[in-house]
Amino acid sequence: MKKLLLLFLLSFFTFANEINQIDLSKQKWEYKWGDTLDESISWQEIDFPSNPPNRNNQTNVWFRVQLPQTLPSDPNLYIVSVDLITQIFFQDKKIYNFGEFDKNGKGKYIGWPWHLIPLPTDSAGEYLYFRIYSDYGDIGLWGEILILSKGELYEKLLKNDMLKIIIGSISIFVAIFFLLTFLSKFQRIESLILGLLFLTQGLNVFCSAKIIQLFFYYPLINQYILAIAFFFFPVGMALFMDKVINYKFVFNPIRKIWQIHLIYLLIAVFGSILGFFSLPSTYEWFDIFYNFITLPILTFFIIYFFYKGDKETKIITFSFFIISFYWLYSTLIAAGIVPWEEYPSDIAVFICLLFLSYSIVNRLNYTKELEEAKVELTNLTLTDYLTNLSNRKNIDYVLKINENLFNRYKDKFSIILIDLDDFKKVNDTYGHLVGDKVIIEISEILKKYTRQTDVVGRWGGEEFIIICPKTDLLDASKLAEKLRDKIATYQFETVGNKTASFGVATFKENETIIELITRVDNAMYLAKSRGKNRVEIES
C-alpha cells in the first residue's frame, strides 16, 4: 500500500511539474531594422514582435527572443501568422523558412498560414532569431506565439476549430439549397444572393479553421478563397438590402455601394493574380473604404430601415446590425486597438445568415402561396365549377389552336356535341341537386372513355363537347357510338337509365370554327328528331 501511494505521489508531482505550453509573447523581445544583423546597431526592446516604431517604409526587420530555461519534452514553436515571409535561426543555423528571400532581402507573398517550427532539444535558454520581410502595412508576428508539443497543438486546434468546421459545412450545405432554389421555378434573386452569401461565408469560416491546413496546405489558394469571401460580404449585404427592402431613393447609395464593392472585388482578385499589385495591399485599401465609407452608410440605413420597416425588414436589418458589430470588432483587433484572441466570429456570421434565411423562407412560402392561388385562379377561369371539365372559354381557346394547326399543318380534328335526352324531367321530378349529380356522373363517363389527347368540356347546361385532335370523321363517329352506349347502359343512382344524343363533325378546308359548330349542332338536333339516343354525322 505504501508503494502504491509513493508511486501515485511521484506520478502526480511529475505531471504537475511537466510544462504543457509556454506563451512566448510574454518573454522579452527585441528588434533591429534592416536585412542584416549589423552589430553596430543595438537591439531595441519591444513588447510584442510586430510593427516596431520608426519604420519609415522599411521592409526588413529582425526579432529575437531568449527561450525559457525549461521547455516541454517535445518543444514546437506555434505562430498564428507572420507578415509576410520569414526565416528563423538558432545558433547561426536556419531551422525554418517560409517564403523565398532574393538577394535584396525581398520576397513574394505566398499566403498567411499558421506556422509550426520544431525546436532543437538543446534550445532551452538560447536565442531564436527571426528574419522578416513585409511590404504590407504590418510587419512581424501576429496572434499567439506558443511553445508546446505537437499533440497539445493538434488538440488545441481541434478544440478551437471544430465549431468552425461544423458551421462552415452547414453554411455550404445551406448555400447549395438556396442556389438550387434559385434554379427552380422560384427564381427569386434573394435566393441567389443568400446562396452566394452562405457559400462565401461558409468557405470563409471553413478555410479559416487552422486544422484544415493539416490536410490542405495551399496557403496562397486558401488566401484567395478567404479574400473573395471577405470582399464579397459587403457586396452581398448591400445587394440584399437593395433587392429585398422596398424603399425608393432618387440616388440609391446602397446600390452604388454593392456595385463599387463588386468592381473592387474583381480588380483586387484578378489584379493580384496578374501581378499588378500584391494581394495584401488590397486589404489595406478595402479596410479604409469599408470602415470609413461603406460601414457608416450601411449602418445608417440599417437603423433607418429598422425603425421604418415592417417585421421582415426589422429581421433583415437586425441581422446586418449583428454582422456590422462583428466587423467593427474584427477591425479593432486588426488595428491592435483590441487585444487579439480566438473568438467565435463564425457564430455571429451564422446567426446573421440564419436571420436572413428566415426572411427568405417566409418570402418563398408567400411565393408558393401566390403560385397555388394563381393555379387555382387559372383553374377557376378555365374549368367548369361543377364538373371540372373545360369551360366554354377554354374550349374556344382549344378550338382556335386546332384551327391554326389545321391551316398550317393540315392536322385533322373532329368534334362531338352531346345533349342529354329529356334532362328537364330529371330536374322537375327529382330536383336540381339530383340533376347536378347526373351531370357530374356523365362527365366522369366522358373523361374515362376518351383519350388523354381529347379535350372534354361542358358546353352549357346539359350539353357537352369533345375535341378530338388528329381524328377523322369515321374515328370520331366510333368514339361517339362508344360513349352513347356507355351512357345508355349506365345505372344512375336515383333516375335509373338516361340516354344522350350525339352530333359529329370534322373541320373542313376554308371553314371557320363558327361554321363547324353550326354543322355539329345541326347533326346533334338531327339525332334528337330521329328518336334520340343515337349518333348523327354532319350533313
C-alpha positions, -999 to +999 in steps of 0.1 A: +000+000+000+028+024+008+045+016-025+013+024-044+009+057-025+045+066-033+041+058-070+009+079-071+027+109-054+056+106-078+033+104-108+014+134-095+044+156-090+059+146-123+027+155-141+024+187-121+060+198-130+055+189-167+052+222-187+023+219-212+028+252-230+046+285-228+033+318-240+064+331-257+048+365-263+053+372-226+091+369-229+114+398-236+115+405-274+140+428-292+143+440-328+166+456-353+156+472-386+174+460-418+180+428-436+214+421-420+224+418-384+246+449-381+265+445-349+269+483-347+232+487-343+220+477-308+189+456-302+158+476-291+132+461-267+096+458-279+065+445-261+054+423-290+073+413-321+052+434-345+053+468-361+083+483-344+084+521-342+102+543-368+095+521-397+098+548-423+088+525-452+114+499-442+105+463-453+131+442-434+134+436-397+149+412-372+134+400-340+150+379-313+138+362-281+155+342-255+138+309-248+129+299-212+153+277-193+128+249-192+108+237-223+082+209-229+096+175-237+086+179-274+091+217-280+075+232-310+070+269-318+035+278-329+029+312-346-006+322-357+007+343-386+037+362-399+037+394-421+048+384-446+078+359-452+103+348-426+134+327-417+141+315-382+177+308-369+191+291-339+229+294-333+235+307-368+216+277-383+184+282-402+157+260-387+126+273-406+119+290-438+086+304-451+089+322-485+119+329-506+143+359-500+160+373-530+195+389-529+179+422-518+162+405-489+127+408-505+102+381-515+068+374-529+037+370-508+027+333-506-002+334-480-010+337-443-008+302-428-001+293-392+034+281-385+048+251-366+085+250-360+102+221-342+128+235-318+161+218-311+162+198-279+191+219-267+175+252-274+164+260-238+178+293-226+191+301-261+181+329-286+158+325-316+163+350-344+135+359-369+143+375-402+112+391-417+103+409-449+070+427-455+058+454-479+024+453-462+011+477-436+021+453-409+054+437-403+062+410-378+044+382-360+006+383-352-016+364-328-005+337-304+032+327-301+034+295-281+058+267-273+041+234-269+041+198-281+025+187-314-001+167-296-011+196-275-012+219-305-034+195-325-057+191-295-059+229-292-066+234-329-093+207-329-110+222-299-109+257-314-118+247-350-145+220-346-172+246-344-158+264-374-158+232-394-194+224-384-207+259-391-187+261-424-201+228-436-237+236-427-233+270-444-221+254-476-249+229-475-275+257-470-259+276-498-264+247-522-301+246-511-307+283-518-288+281-551-309+251-562-340+270-551-330+299-573-326+275-603-361+260-596-394+276-605-390+301-576-363+321-594-361+348-567-330+370-568-330+369-530-323+331-531-293+337-553-279+364-532-284+345-500-269+314-515-238+333-525-236+348-491-238+314-474-213+299-498-187+326-494-190+330-457-192+292-453-159+289-472-145+318-451-154+300-418-143+266-431-110+277-446-101+298-416-102+267-395-064+262-388-067+224-386-077+223-423-041+233-430-030+198-419-049+183-448-050+212-473-017+231-473-020+255-502-017+289-483-020+311-514-051+293-528-066+293-493-059+331-490-076+338-523-107+319-512-107+339-479-101+372-498-131+365-522-153+357-492-140+388-473-146+412-502-179+397-512-197+402-479-204+440-483-215+432-519-240+406-507-251+426-478-258+458-498-272+439-527-296+420-504-308+453-489-312+468-523-333+440-537-353+430-507-361+462-488-385+481-509-376+518-502-370+540-532-345+568-533-337+593-560-300+585-556-297+550-542-264+548-522-269+512-513-269+502-549-238+522-555-221+506-526-226+470-538-217+480-574-184+496-562-175+467-539-182+442-567-159+461-590-133+463-562-135+425-556-129+418-593-100+442-596-084+430-563-085+393-572-076+395-609-051+424-604-032+405-578-033+372-599-019+391-629+008+407-607-002+443-609-001+445-571+001+422-541-030+406-525-022+420-490-022+456-503-059+451-514-068+445-478-054+479-467-074+499-493-105+477-486-103+484-448-101+522-455-131+522-479-152+498-459-147+512-424-149+549-432-175+549-460-194+516-465-200+506-429-212+541-417-236+544-447-250+509-443-253+513-405-273+545-411-297+527-434-298+497-412-311+518-383-334+538-406-350+506-421-352+490-387-374+518-374-394+524-406-398+489-419-422+460-414-414+429-393-395+412-421-374+443-427-366+445-390-353+409-391-331+416-420-317+448-406-312+433-372-291+405-387-270+431-405-265+450-373-251+419-357-226+414-385-217+451-386-208+449-349-187+418-357-169+436-385-162+466-363-148+443-336-126+425-361-113+458-374-103+469-339-084+437-334-066+440-367-057+476-358-043+465-325-068+486-305-084+454-290-061+426-279-061+396-302-079+365-291-096+334-305-133+345-305-163+328-321-167+352-351-182+323-371-213+323-347-220+359-355-219+353-392-240+322-389-267+339-368-268+367-393-273+343-422-300+324-402-320+356-398-317+363-435-327+327-442-358+331-421-369+361-441-363+344-474-382+312-464-411+335-455-409+350-489-407+316-506-437+304-487-455+336-498-444+330-534-456+294-531-490+305-518-492+330-547-484+303-572-510+280-557-535+308-558-526+315-594-531+279-603-564+278-585-575+310-602-564+297-636-585+265-629-615+286-620-613+306-652-607+276-675-628+248-659-664+243-652-671+247-615-694+217-613-677+190-634-641+203-635-643+199-673-630+226-696-654+255-697-666+275-727-637+299-726-611+271-726-630+252-753-629+282-776-592+285-770-585+248-778-607+251-809-586+281-821-554+262-816-567+232-836-578+255-863-543+271-865-527+236-867-551+226-895-544+257-915-506+253-911-500+215-910-533+201-922-538+183-889-574+169-890-596+173-859-632+165-852-657+175-825-686+157-808-715+175-794-736+157-767-770+166-753-787+146-725-822+134-735-852+147-715-830+162-688-856+188-679-877+159-665-849+150-641-848+185-626-886+188-625-890+153-609-861+149-587-848+184-582-816+202-593-793+185-568-800+151-584-797+168-618-763+181-609-752+146-597-763+132-631-743+159-649-712+150-627-716+113-634-719+119-672-687+140-671-669+111-654-680+087-681-668+111-708-634+115-692-630+078-685-637+066-721-619+093-741-582+096-749-558+118-730-553+139-761-591+146-763-604+177-746-638+172-729-658+203-719-691+214-707-707+234-735-736+246-713-764+232-692-768+195-701-746+198-732-710+186-735-684+188-763-654+167-771-625+180-793-606+151-809-572+161-824-558+142-854-591+124-857-612+120-889-650+117-892-651+079-891-630+075-859-649+103-842-681+086-850-669+053-835-659+072-803-693+089-802-711+055-805-690+040-778-698+069-754-735+067-763-736+030-754-717+036-721-742+063-711-772+043-721-762+013-701-751+032-670-774+028-640-777+062-623-785+061-585-818+079-585-830+083-620-820+049-634-811+049-671-805+080-691-796+085-728-779+112-748-780+124-785-747+129-803-736+150-833-703+145-850-684+169-874-649+173-889-632+205-896-631+213-934-608+234-956-617+271-957-642+267-929-645+287-897-650+275-862-685+290-861-694+271-893-681+239-877-701+244-845-732+251-866-728+218-885-722+197-854-751+214-837-774+205-866-762+169-865-770+167-828-805+181-833-810+156-861-803+128-837-829+143-814-855+145-841-848+109-852-857+094-818-828+104-795-802+081-780-783+080-814-753+094-832-757+116-863-729+127-886-726+161-902-745+167-934 
